[in-house]
Amino acid sequence: MRPDQRAPRDAWTVVRADTFAFFAGAPATFRSSPPVRRTFRAACGTPMTYQHDDRPLTIDIAMATLDGPDAFAPTCEIWLSHRISWASVDPLLPHFPRTKAEADAKP
């Protein structure tokens, strides 16, 4: 995949790492960059989780992998700086060019 290729939607939820567990089997794990650990289903390559060393108390979970993704409604839209031009945004949600955490950290 080229660096400029993007998906129009990629929904994730963030939870406390100590409240999350896989119920069956262990996913494959790799470091996509030194501070980032990702898990995926080895049989098909489906991305499952993302965890950054700077945020060890949380884990990001790919919504498409959950049994009940409807339980987690979106609260914001992030990385709009990478949005595909034809992808719509939800006008009722807060929007951030990159991450919400970066916006929260600004004075």
C-alpha positions in Angstrom: 0.0 0.0 0.0 1.3 3.4 -0.9 1.6 6.0 2.0 -1.1 8.2 0.4 -3.7 5.4 0.3 -6.4 5.8 2.9 -9.7 4.2 3.9 -12.8 6.4 3.9 -13.8 5.2 7.4 -11.9 3.4 10.1 -13.8 3.3 13.4 -12.0 2.6 16.6 -12.9 2.8 20.3 -10.4 3.4 23.1 -10.7 1.6 26.4 -8.6 1.1 29.5 -6.2 -1.7 28.8 -6.8 -3.5 32.1 -10.5 -3.9 31.1 -9.8 -5.5 27.7 -9.1 -9.2 26.9 -9.4 -11.5 23.9 -11.9 -14.3 24.6 -10.6 -16.9 22.2 -7.0 -17.3 20.9 -4.2 -14.9 20.8 -3.8 -12.5 17.8 -0.6 -12.0 16.0 1.4 -9.0 17.2 3.9 -6.7 15.5 5.6 -3.3 16.1 4.6 -1.1 13.2 7.0 1.5 14.6 9.2 1.5 17.7 6.5 2.9 20.1 3.5 1.2 18.5 2.2 -2.4 19.0 -0.6 -3.7 16.7 -2.4 -6.9 16.8 -4.2 -8.6 13.9 -5.8 -11.9 13.0 -3.0 -14.0 11.6 -5.4 -16.1 9.4 -6.7 -13.1 7.4 -4.7 -10.0 8.4 -7.7 -8.1 10.0 -6.4 -5.3 12.2 -7.6 -5.7 15.8 -5.9 -3.4 18.2 -3.4 -0.5 18.4 -1.4 0.4 21.5 1.2 3.2 21.9 4.0 3.0 24.5 3.2 6.6 25.5 -0.4 5.5 26.4 0.1 2.2 28.1 -3.1 2.4 30.1 -5.3 2.5 27.0 -5.8 0.3 24.0 -7.6 1.2 20.7 -9.8 -1.5 19.3 -11.0 -1.7 15.7 -14.8 -1.5 15.9 -15.4 -3.9 13.0 -13.8 -6.7 15.2 -16.3 -6.4 18.1 -19.3 -8.6 18.5 -21.4 -5.6 19.5 -20.0 -2.5 17.8 -23.4 -0.7 18.0 -22.7 -0.2 21.7 -20.0 2.4 20.9 -21.4 5.4 19.1 -18.9 7.9 17.7 -18.0 10.9 19.8 -15.8 12.7 17.4 -14.1 12.4 14.0 -10.3 12.5 13.9 -7.6 12.6 11.2 -9.7 14.8 8.9 -6.4 16.1 7.5 -6.1 12.7 5.9 -9.8 12.5 4.8 -10.5 11.4 1.3 -12.1 14.4 -0.5 -15.4 12.6 -1.3 -15.9 11.1 2.2 -18.6 13.0 4.2 -18.3 14.0 7.8 -21.0 14.0 10.5 -21.9 17.7 11.1 -23.1 16.8 14.6 -19.7 15.5 15.8 -16.6 17.5 16.9 -13.9 17.3 14.2 -10.1 17.3 14.6 -7.4 17.6 11.9 -5.3 14.9 13.6 -6.0 13.4 17.1 -8.3 14.7 19.8 -5.5 14.3 22.3 -3.3 16.7 20.3 -6.1 19.3 20.3 -6.7 18.8 24.0 -3.0 19.4 24.7 -2.8 22.8 23.0 -3.0 25.7 25.4 
